Structures are given as structure tokens and as C-alpha cells.
Amino acid sequence: MLVALAILVGLVGAIVQVIPGGLVVGIAVFTWGAITGGTAGWTVAVLAAALTVGGVVLKYLIAGRYLKRRGVPNRSLLFGAVLGVIGFFVIPFVGLFIGFIGGTYLAELQRLGDPVAARKATGHAMRATGISILVELTLALLTAMAWLLALLSVRL
């Protein structure tokens, strides 16, 4: 029951991006597999570890390559992330997104000096964020499905 709750929290976290959802799901499933033991337990534990590590690596590689191809520097994303964290405390939850978008826009406006180009670069950053959320959510769902299949094989 606790594993299912942790998986649910992790899946919500993968969407909302307040907690590292894929990591929460991976740790919960890995722990369940290690405690359960046996072929099914250890197989799902190793699979959870591989999917979790793969998800973390893939989400940054894919989003990073997307942004690099569109000329958006990491500095703008870092500034957006810092303002996102500040925004989270000023306006709980919603401030994270407002701060990220506003911070990225301001950094790009300062760098490019053109509001239209800054808006376009901010749109690229938002799409890259969406891509990384989809990658993390997909791999977290695959990990959760692996756990469910292992649970059914152990219980039946």
C-alpha cells in the first residue's frame, strides 16, 4: 500500500515538477523489489534502477539538445529556474511556473535585446520543459507498470 502511494506521489510529482517524481517512483519500486526478493523482486528492482537512471539522463539530454539547436543558452534557463524558486515562495505552486517563464524571458531579453526574439526563445524553453516532463512521466509510468506486473506475479 505504501509503495502504491509513493508511486502515485511520484507520478504527480513528475507532472507538477515540485518533487523529482521519476526518482520517487524508482526508489519506491526498487525498495519493494529488494525487500520482496526472489526473481520477480530483484528483476523489477534492477529494471526500476535502469529506468530511473535512464529517465534522468534522457530528460536532460533530449531537452538540452532541443534548446541547443534553437540557440537558448543554459544561463537563461538557470535564471528562469532561480526566479521560479523565488516565485514558488512568493506565490505557492503557481509562482514556480510564472517565475520560470518570466525569468527566462528577462534573461533572453537582456541577451538578445529584442522582445519578439526573447518571447520566441522563452517558448522554446517552455517546450523543452514540456518534453522533459513527458520523458520523466513516461519512464515513471513504465517503472510503475513493471512494479504492477511484478506484484501480480508474486501475488498470483
GROMACS elastic network, one bead per residue, 0.5 to 0.9 nm:
[ bonds ]
;  ai    aj funct       b0    kb
    1     4     6  0.51737   500
    1     5     6  0.62935   500
    1     6     6  0.86731   500
    2     6     6  0.60745   500
    2     7     6  0.85051   500
    2    28     6  0.86307   500
    3     6     6  0.50239   500
    3     7     6  0.60848   500
    3     8     6  0.85543   500
    3    25     6  0.85012   500
    3    28     6  0.57264   500
    3    29     6  0.69220   500
    3    31     6  0.86679   500
    3    32     6  0.70121   500
    4     7     6  0.50277   500
    4     8     6  0.61552   500
    4     9     6  0.86307   500
    4    28     6  0.84481   500
    4    29     6  0.89942   500
    4   144     6  0.86541   500
    5     8     6  0.50323   500
    5     9     6  0.61606   500
    5    10     6  0.84816   500
    6     9     6  0.50621   500
    6    10     6  0.60085   500
    6    11     6  0.85612   500
    6    24     6  0.68106   500
    6    25     6  0.65088   500
    6    28     6  0.62595   500
    6    29     6  0.88476   500
    7    11     6  0.60763   500
    7    12     6  0.85925   500
    7    21     6  0.83458   500
    7    22     6  0.88909   500
    7    24     6  0.69939   500
    7    26     6  0.82982   500
    7    28     6  0.67695   500
    7    29     6  0.78362   500
    7   140     6  0.83890   500
    7   141     6  0.89436   500
    7   144     6  0.67196   500
    8    11     6  0.51435   500
    8    12     6  0.62619   500
    8    13     6  0.84707   500
    8    25     6  0.79814   500
    9    12     6  0.52095   500
    9    13     6  0.60321   500
    9    14     6  0.86244   500
    9    19     6  0.89655   500
    9    21     6  0.72054   500
    9    24     6  0.77334   500
    9    25     6  0.80086   500
   10    14     6  0.60735   500
   10    15     6  0.87306   500
   10    19     6  0.76336   500
   10    20     6  0.72056   500
   10    22     6  0.61004   500
   10    23     6  0.74197   500
   10    24     6  0.50445   500
   10    25     6  0.51112   500
   10    26     6  0.86382   500
   10    28     6  0.89705   500
   10   140     6  0.77597   500
   11    14     6  0.50339   500
   11    15     6  0.65917   500
   11    16     6  0.87931   500
   11    21     6  0.56156   500
   11    22     6  0.70708   500
   11    24     6  0.83859   500
   11    25     6  0.71265   500
   11   137     6  0.66092   500
   11   140     6  0.66351   500
   11   141     6  0.73101   500
   11   144     6  0.88452   500
   12    15     6  0.52494   500
   12    16     6  0.61014   500
   12    17     6  0.81107   500
   12    19     6  0.87764   500
   12    21     6  0.68616   500
   12   137     6  0.88370   500
   13    16     6  0.50800   500
   13    17     6  0.52261   500
   13    18     6  0.58780   500
   13    19     6  0.50931   500
   13    20     6  0.61593   500
   13    22     6  0.77882   500
   13    24     6  0.83699   500
   13   137     6  0.89039   500
   14    17     6  0.53742   500
   14    18     6  0.79685   500
   14    19     6  0.72443   500
   14    20     6  0.63729   500
   14    22     6  0.60100   500
   14    23     6  0.89294   500
   14   133     6  0.63722   500
   14   134     6  0.83507   500
   14   136     6  0.61778   500
   14   137     6  0.53929   500
   14   140     6  0.76901   500
   15    18     6  0.84956   500
   15    21     6  0.77160   500
   15   133     6  0.62012   500
   15   134     6  0.79751   500
   15   136     6  0.83858   500
   15   137     6  0.66810   500
   16    19     6  0.77772   500
   16    21     6  0.86301   500
   16    93     6  0.87858   500
   16   133     6  0.85078   500
   17    20     6  0.65379   500
   17    21     6  0.71799   500
   17   133     6  0.76112   500
   18    21     6  0.82098   500
   18    93     6  0.80095   500
   18    96     6  0.85441   500
   19    22     6  0.88673   500
   19    23     6  0.87453   500
   19    24     6  0.81541   500
   20    23     6  0.54895   500
   20    24     6  0.63785   500
   20    25     6  0.89315   500
   20   136     6  0.89708   500
   21    24     6  0.50623   500
   21    25     6  0.62449   500
   21    26     6  0.85161   500
   21   136     6  0.76572   500
   21   137     6  0.78181   500
   21   140     6  0.74145   500
   22    25     6  0.52090   500
   22    26     6  0.60413   500
   22    27     6  0.85832   500
   22    51     6  0.88358   500
   22    52     6  0.61835   500
   22    55     6  0.72291   500
   22    56     6  0.77433   500
   22   136     6  0.58026   500
   22   137     6  0.68192   500
   22   138     6  0.89849   500
   22   139     6  0.71152   500
   22   141     6  0.85656   500
   22   143     6  0.85967   500
   23    27     6  0.60138   500
   23    28     6  0.84413   500
   23    52     6  0.60958   500
   23    53     6  0.83277   500
   23    55     6  0.87850   500
   23    56     6  0.80987   500
   23   140     6  0.80756   500
   24    27     6  0.53086   500
   24    28     6  0.61118   500
   24    29     6  0.86209   500
   24   140     6  0.88147   500
   25    28     6  0.51914   500
   25    29     6  0.61447   500
   25    30     6  0.84391   500
   25    48     6  0.82493   500
   25    52     6  0.80669   500
   25   140     6  0.61492   500
   25   141     6  0.85678   500
   25   143     6  0.71185   500
   25   144     6  0.69947   500
   26    29     6  0.52955   500
   26    30     6  0.59156   500
   26    31     6  0.84203   500
   26    45     6  0.83964   500
   26    48     6  0.52172   500
   26    49     6  0.61991   500
   26    50     6  0.88453   500
   26    51     6  0.75327   500
   26    52     6  0.54085   500
   26    53     6  0.86734   500
   26   140     6  0.71509   500
   26   143     6  0.66686   500
   26   144     6  0.82461   500
   27    30     6  0.50397   500
   27    31     6  0.59229   500
   27    32     6  0.84550   500
   27    45     6  0.87934   500
   27    48     6  0.77039   500
   27    49     6  0.77001   500
   27    52     6  0.83328   500
   28    31     6  0.52350   500
   28    32     6  0.61911   500
   28    33     6  0.86448   500
   28    48     6  0.88983   500
   29    32     6  0.50322   500
   29    33     6  0.60869   500
   29    34     6  0.85724   500
   29    44     6  0.72793   500
   29    45     6  0.63198   500
   29    48     6  0.62311   500
   29    49     6  0.85985   500
   29   143     6  0.73747   500
   29   144     6  0.73730   500
   29   146     6  0.86768   500
   29   147     6  0.61891   500
   30    33     6  0.50852   500
   30    34     6  0.61242   500
   30    35     6  0.85785   500
   30    41     6  0.83868   500
   30    42     6  0.81708   500
   30    44     6  0.69746   500
   30    46     6  0.70904   500
   30    47     6  0.82246   500
   30    48     6  0.57371   500
   30    49     6  0.65494   500
   30   147     6  0.89231   500
   31    34     6  0.51394   500
   31    35     6  0.60941   500
   31    36     6  0.83887   500
   31    45     6  0.71044   500
   32    35     6  0.52253   500
   32    36     6  0.58710   500
   32    37     6  0.83272   500
   32    41     6  0.71604   500
   32    44     6  0.86978   500
   32    45     6  0.74248   500
   32   147     6  0.84591   500
   33    36     6  0.50849   500
   33    37     6  0.58420   500
   33    38     6  0.83537   500
   33    40     6  0.74280   500
   33    42     6  0.53177   500
   33    43     6  0.74790   500
   33    44     6  0.58651   500
   33    46     6  0.83077   500
   33    48     6  0.88139   500
   33   147     6  0.81573   500
   33   150     6  0.85525   500
   34    37     6  0.52011   500
   34    38     6  0.85590   500
   34    41     6  0.60860   500
   34    42     6  0.59244   500
   34    44     6  0.87563   500
   34    45     6  0.62356   500
   35    41     6  0.75251   500
   35    42     6  0.88338   500
   36    40     6  0.82214   500
   36    41     6  0.52561   500
   36    42     6  0.78698   500
   36   154     6  0.87855   500
   37    40     6  0.71643   500
   37    42     6  0.55964   500
   37    43     6  0.88770   500
   37    45     6  0.89405   500
   38    41     6  0.52971   500
   38    42     6  0.60908   500
   38    43     6  0.82820   500
   39    42     6  0.54863   500
   39    43     6  0.58628   500
   39    44     6  0.85034   500
   40    43     6  0.51616   500
   40    44     6  0.61246   500
   40    45     6  0.84780   500
   40   150     6  0.55997   500
   40   151     6  0.81465   500
   40   153     6  0.72933   500
   40   154     6  0.69639   500
   41    44     6  0.54149   500
   41    45     6  0.61109   500
   41    46     6  0.87505   500
   41   147     6  0.87047   500
   41   150     6  0.68792   500
   41   151     6  0.84005   500
   41   154     6  0.82517   500
   42    46     6  0.61211   500
   42    47     6  0.84011   500
   43    46     6  0.53526   500
   43    47     6  0.61061   500
   43    48     6  0.85038   500
   43   150     6  0.84247   500
   44    48     6  0.58233   500
   44    49     6  0.84517   500
   44   143     6  0.82163   500
   44   146     6  0.63251   500
   44   147     6  0.62667   500
   44   149     6  0.89392   500
   44   150     6  0.66087   500
   45    48     6  0.50902   500
   45    49     6  0.62398   500
   45    50     6  0.86757   500
   45   147     6  0.85598   500
   46    49     6  0.51038   500
   46    50     6  0.61947   500
   46    51     6  0.86044   500
   47    50     6  0.50849   500
   47    51     6  0.60392   500
   47    52     6  0.84084   500
   47   143     6  0.74217   500
   47   146     6  0.77928   500
   48    51     6  0.51662   500
   48    52     6  0.59278   500
   48    53     6  0.84925   500
   48   140     6  0.87685   500
   48   142     6  0.86814   500
   48   143     6  0.54788   500
   48   144     6  0.84549   500
   48   146     6  0.77735   500
   48   147     6  0.81845   500
   49    52     6  0.51745   500
   49    53     6  0.61133   500
   49    54     6  0.83252   500
   49   143     6  0.88557   500
   50    53     6  0.53302   500
   50    54     6  0.58585   500
   50    55     6  0.83685   500
   51    55     6  0.58388   500
   51    56     6  0.85681   500
   51   139     6  0.60783   500
   51   140     6  0.76306   500
   51   142     6  0.77331   500
   51   143     6  0.65230   500
   52    55     6  0.50484   500
   52    56     6  0.62919   500
   52    57     6  0.86658   500
   52   136     6  0.85169   500
   52   139     6  0.70047   500
   52   140     6  0.72283   500
   52   143     6  0.77257   500
   53    56     6  0.52357   500
   53    57     6  0.62216   500
   53    58     6  0.84613   500
   54    57     6  0.52077   500
   54    58     6  0.58105   500
   54    59     6  0.83588   500
   54   139     6  0.80125   500
   55    58     6  0.51398   500
   55    59     6  0.59141   500
   55    60     6  0.86063   500
   55   135     6  0.65909   500
   55   136     6  0.55318   500
   55   137     6  0.86494   500
   55   138     6  0.83853   500
   55   139     6  0.57438   500
   55   140     6  0.78040   500
   56    59     6  0.55627   500
   56    60     6  0.66695   500
   56    61     6  0.87971   500
   56   135     6  0.87173   500
   56   136     6  0.70859   500
   57    60     6  0.55995   500
   57    61     6  0.61531   500
   57    62     6  0.86196   500
   58    61     6  0.50185   500
   58    62     6  0.58242   500
   58    63     6  0.82135   500
   58   132     6  0.81292   500
   58   135     6  0.72094   500
   58   136     6  0.83184   500
   59    62     6  0.55199   500
   59    63     6  0.60414   500
   59    64     6  0.81952   500
   59   131     6  0.74470   500
   59   133     6  0.75777   500
   59   134     6  0.83614   500
   59   135     6  0.56070   500
   59   136     6  0.63586   500
   60    63     6  0.53194   500
   60    64     6  0.55999   500
   60    65     6  0.82707   500
   60   132     6  0.68351   500
   61    64     6  0.51071   500
   61    65     6  0.59873   500
   61    66     6  0.84904   500
   62    65     6  0.52754   500
   62    66     6  0.61852   500
   62    67     6  0.87419   500
   62   128     6  0.81475   500
   62   131     6  0.77053   500
   62   132     6  0.73374   500
   62   135     6  0.86841   500
   63    66     6  0.50316   500
   63    67     6  0.62482   500
   63    68     6  0.85712   500
   63   125     6  0.86560   500
   63   127     6  0.85069   500
   63   129     6  0.69755   500
   63   130     6  0.87153   500
   63   131     6  0.63365   500
   63   132     6  0.58882   500
   64    67     6  0.51947   500
   64    68     6  0.60218   500
   64    69     6  0.85934   500
   64    74     6  0.84382   500
   64   128     6  0.76246   500
   65    69     6  0.61221   500
   65    70     6  0.86431   500
   66    69     6  0.54152   500
   66    70     6  0.65704   500
   66    71     6  0.89077   500
   66    72     6  0.89607   500
   66   124     6  0.81480   500
   66   125     6  0.88656   500
   66   127     6  0.88552   500
   66   128     6  0.65215   500
   67    70     6  0.51016   500
   67    71     6  0.61365   500
   67    72     6  0.52678   500
   67    73     6  0.73605   500
   67    74     6  0.84598   500
   67   121     6  0.87725   500
   67   124     6  0.67437   500
   67   125     6  0.67480   500
   67   128     6  0.67137   500
   68    71     6  0.50438   500
   68    72     6  0.59476   500
   68    73     6  0.69528   500
   68    74     6  0.86512   500
   69    72     6  0.79050   500
   70   121     6  0.76878   500
   70   124     6  0.72857   500
   71   121     6  0.79373   500
   72    75     6  0.84756   500
   72    76     6  0.71394   500
   72    77     6  0.81321   500
   72   108     6  0.80599   500
   72   121     6  0.62310   500
   72   122     6  0.84053   500
   72   124     6  0.76869   500
   72   125     6  0.73820   500
   73    76     6  0.57432   500
   73    77     6  0.70843   500
   73   108     6  0.87933   500
   74    77     6  0.50811   500
   74    78     6  0.61191   500
   74    79     6  0.86238   500
   75    78     6  0.50352   500
   75    79     6  0.62048   500
   75    80     6  0.85511   500
   75   104     6  0.88974   500
   75   107     6  0.78455   500
   76    79     6  0.51345   500
   76    80     6  0.61458   500
   76    81     6  0.85879   500
   76   103     6  0.75273   500
   76   104     6  0.52241   500
   76   105     6  0.79619   500
   76   106     6  0.82496   500
   76   107     6  0.51103   500
   76   108     6  0.62224   500
   76   111     6  0.86163   500
   76   122     6  0.89923   500
   76   125     6  0.89485   500
   77    81     6  0.60118   500
   77    82     6  0.85703   500
   77   100     6  0.78680   500
   77   103     6  0.79336   500
   77   104     6  0.58063   500
   77   107     6  0.82593   500
   77   125     6  0.73689   500
   78    82     6  0.61775   500
   78    83     6  0.86353   500
   78   100     6  0.89715   500
   78   103     6  0.86179   500
   78   104     6  0.80337   500
   79    82     6  0.51549   500
   79    83     6  0.62653   500
   79    84     6  0.84152   500
   79   100     6  0.78402   500
   79   103     6  0.56259   500
   79   104     6  0.62340   500
   79   106     6  0.85303   500
   79   107     6  0.66108   500
   80    83     6  0.52160   500
   80    84     6  0.59130   500
   80    85     6  0.86773   500
   80    99     6  0.64843   500
   80   101     6  0.63487   500
   80   102     6  0.67882   500
   80   105     6  0.77868   500
   80   106     6  0.83020   500
   80   107     6  0.75880   500
   81    85     6  0.62398   500
   81    86     6  0.86370   500
   81    96     6  0.82242   500
   81    99     6  0.74892   500
   81   100     6  0.53287   500
   81   101     6  0.87779   500
   81   103     6  0.73171   500
   81   104     6  0.79751   500
   82    85     6  0.52605   500
   82    86     6  0.63576   500
   82    87     6  0.85375   500
   82    99     6  0.79054   500
   82   100     6  0.74799   500
   82   103     6  0.76554   500
   83    87     6  0.58529   500
   83    88     6  0.84318   500
   83    95     6  0.88033   500
   83    96     6  0.77104   500
   83    98     6  0.84920   500
   83   100     6  0.57927   500
   83   101     6  0.86347   500
   83   102     6  0.75772   500
   83   103     6  0.54596   500
   83   104     6  0.85226   500
   84    88     6  0.60634   500
   84    89     6  0.88839   500
   84    95     6  0.64667   500
   84    97     6  0.61184   500
   84    98     6  0.67289   500
   84   101     6  0.77489   500
   84   102     6  0.82328   500
   84   103     6  0.72414   500
   85    88     6  0.50275   500
   85    89     6  0.67899   500
   85    90     6  0.88856   500
   85    95     6  0.78455   500
   85    96     6  0.57789   500
   85    99     6  0.71912   500
   85   100     6  0.79446   500
   86    89     6  0.54956   500
   86    90     6  0.63963   500
   86    91     6  0.86771   500
   86    95     6  0.76978   500
   86    96     6  0.74467   500
   86    99     6  0.70753   500
   87    91     6  0.57119   500
   87    92     6  0.73577   500
   87    93     6  0.82643   500
   87    94     6  0.78014   500
   87    96     6  0.51445   500
   87    97     6  0.78103   500
   87    98     6  0.68765   500
   87   100     6  0.80197   500
   88    91     6  0.54191   500
   88    93     6  0.54268   500
   88    94     6  0.67139   500
   88    97     6  0.79561   500
   88    98     6  0.86005   500
   88    99     6  0.75292   500
   89    92     6  0.54506   500
   89    93     6  0.80134   500
   89    95     6  0.71778   500
   89    96     6  0.80961   500
   90    95     6  0.65390   500
   90    96     6  0.89775   500
   91    94     6  0.60562   500
   91    96     6  0.77308   500
   91    98     6  0.89177   500
   92    95     6  0.56941   500
   92    96     6  0.74054   500
   93    96     6  0.56707   500
   93    97     6  0.76218   500
   94    97     6  0.56496   500
   94    98     6  0.63768   500
   94    99     6  0.85370   500
   95    99     6  0.55858   500
   95   100     6  0.81917   500
   96    99     6  0.52837   500
   96   100     6  0.61293   500
   96   101     6  0.86864   500
   97   100     6  0.51275   500
   97   101     6  0.61543   500
   97   102     6  0.83963   500
   98   101     6  0.53205   500
   98   102     6  0.59129   500
   98   103     6  0.82740   500
   99   102     6  0.50801   500
   99   103     6  0.56775   500
   99   104     6  0.82693   500
  100   103     6  0.51763   500
  100   104     6  0.60078   500
  100   105     6  0.84416   500
  100   126     6  0.88990   500
  101   104     6  0.52838   500
  101   105     6  0.60985   500
  101   106     6  0.86295   500
  101   122     6  0.67162   500
  101   123     6  0.86447   500
  101   125     6  0.82913   500
  101   126     6  0.73943   500
  102   105     6  0.50912   500
  102   106     6  0.61015   500
  102   107     6  0.85753   500
  102   122     6  0.85448   500
  103   106     6  0.51415   500
  103   107     6  0.61134   500
  103   108     6  0.85234   500
  104   107     6  0.51777   500
  104   108     6  0.61085   500
  104   109     6  0.84504   500
  104   118     6  0.83687   500
  104   121     6  0.82692   500
  104   122     6  0.59228   500
  104   125     6  0.76485   500
  105   108     6  0.51586   500
  105   109     6  0.59357   500
  105   110     6  0.85182   500
  105   115     6  0.84522   500
  105   118     6  0.56876   500
  105   119     6  0.62450   500
  105   120     6  0.89439   500
  105   121     6  0.75668   500
  105   122     6  0.54273   500
  105   123     6  0.89272   500
  106   110     6  0.60822   500
  106   111     6  0.85050   500
  106   118     6  0.77025   500
  107   110     6  0.51712   500
  107   111     6  0.61468   500
  107   112     6  0.85520   500
  107   118     6  0.81526   500
  108   112     6  0.57476   500
  108   113     6  0.76439   500
  108   114     6  0.84214   500
  108   115     6  0.84590   500
  108   117     6  0.78994   500
  108   119     6  0.79996   500
  108   121     6  0.69001   500
  108   122     6  0.74029   500
  109   112     6  0.52848   500
  109   113     6  0.50097   500
  109   114     6  0.59383   500
  109   115     6  0.58822   500
  109   116     6  0.86992   500
  109   117     6  0.76814   500
  109   119     6  0.80505   500
  110   113     6  0.54630   500
  110   114     6  0.82885   500
  110   118     6  0.84519   500
  111   114     6  0.85737   500
  111   118     6  0.83410   500
  112   115     6  0.80569   500
  112   117     6  0.69547   500
  112   118     6  0.66218   500
  113   117     6  0.81262   500
  113   118     6  0.76974   500
  114   117     6  0.53746   500
  114   118     6  0.60666   500
  114   119     6  0.86046   500
  115   119     6  0.60404   500
  115   120     6  0.85678   500
  116   119     6  0.51297   500
  116   120     6  0.62484   500
  116   121     6  0.86951   500
  117   120     6  0.50019   500
  117   121     6  0.61386   500
  117   122     6  0.85194   500
  118   121     6  0.50877   500
  118   122     6  0.60691   500
  118   123     6  0.85673   500
  119   122     6  0.50159   500
  119   123     6  0.62131   500
  119   124     6  0.87508   500
  120   123     6  0.50516   500
  120   124     6  0.64358   500
  120   125     6  0.88113   500
  121   124     6  0.50052   500
  121   125     6  0.63180   500
  121   126     6  0.87015   500
  122   126     6  0.61972   500
  122   127     6  0.86324   500
  123   126     6  0.50368   500
  123   127     6  0.62002   500
  123   128     6  0.85934   500
  124   127     6  0.50917   500
  124   128     6  0.61527   500
  124   129     6  0.86041   500
  125   128     6  0.50565   500
  125   129     6  0.62055   500
  125   130     6  0.86600   500
  126   129     6  0.50252   500
  126   130     6  0.62585   500
  126   131     6  0.86732   500
  127   131     6  0.61645   500
  127   132     6  0.86690   500
  128   132     6  0.62307   500
  128   133     6  0.86079   500
  129   132     6  0.51521   500
  129   133     6  0.62112   500
  129   134     6  0.86782   500
  130   133     6  0.50601   500
  130   134     6  0.62177   500
  130   135     6  0.86715   500
  131   134     6  0.51295   500
  131   135     6  0.62227   500
  131   136     6  0.86527   500
  132   135     6  0.50911   500
  132   136     6  0.61206   500
  132   137     6  0.84621   500
  133   136     6  0.51917   500
  133   137     6  0.59647   500
  133   138     6  0.84316   500
  134   137     6  0.50881   500
  134   138     6  0.59143   500
  134   139     6  0.85618   500
  135   138     6  0.51937   500
  135   139     6  0.62825   500
  135   140     6  0.85275   500
  136   139     6  0.53908   500
  136   140     6  0.60448   500
  136   141     6  0.85479   500
  137   140     6  0.50133   500
  137   141     6  0.60136   500
  137   142     6  0.85538   500
  138   141     6  0.51327   500
  138   142     6  0.62339   500
  138   143     6  0.86764   500
  139   143     6  0.61670   500
  139   144     6  0.85748   500
  140   143     6  0.50329   500
  140   144     6  0.61604   500
  140   145     6  0.86116   500
  141   145     6  0.60687   500
  141   146     6  0.85129   500
  142   145     6  0.50703   500
  142   146     6  0.61536   500
  142   147     6  0.86576   500
  143   146     6  0.50842   500
  143   147     6  0.63099   500
  143   148     6  0.87199   500
  144   147     6  0.50696   500
  144   148     6  0.62206   500
  144   149     6  0.87085   500
  145   149     6  0.61817   500
  145   150     6  0.85195   500
  146   149     6  0.51999   500
  146   150     6  0.61396   500
  146   151     6  0.85077   500
  147   150     6  0.50186   500
  147   151     6  0.59211   500
  147   152     6  0.85090   500
  148   152     6  0.61528   500
  148   153     6  0.85825   500
  149   152     6  0.51451   500
  149   153     6  0.61823   500
  149   154     6  0.86763   500
  150   153     6  0.50359   500
  150   154     6  0.61698   500
  150   155     6  0.85616   500
  151   154     6  0.51947   500
  151   155     6  0.60681   500
  151   156     6  0.85015   500
  152   155     6  0.51140   500
  152   156     6  0.58763   500
  153   156     6  0.54332   500
